Amino acid sequence: VDYEKAKEGPGTLKMSGTAIPDNTVYIYVDGKPFAEIDAGSDGKWSVEDKVALEDAIHQVRVEQFF
């Protein structure tokens, strides 16, 4: 997990990990949907998107169903 703060507006949140190959990964930040992405045939996944995060502790949840 990495967050690059922007001078103005939302920053860039980047995440990556491994999961069950060829299966969908659901990612939530502070209980809100952030991304839905498919893991590759090797199980690796990565995602990045713009999001505004305050200087605080945040909860990240990654789920996968099989």
C-alpha angles and dihedrals in degrees: 000000000000131000122196111197117220124221088234130013128359122348128222119268115198126188136171138172147134129275142158105314118259093008131120120259119204117205127195130185116200089346094305124112111260105168146348112206138163119239114232126246087271091052095248122133136174135179139177132185142157115269134157112236125177121221097272143096111290132195119230119191124186118190135183128181126202 
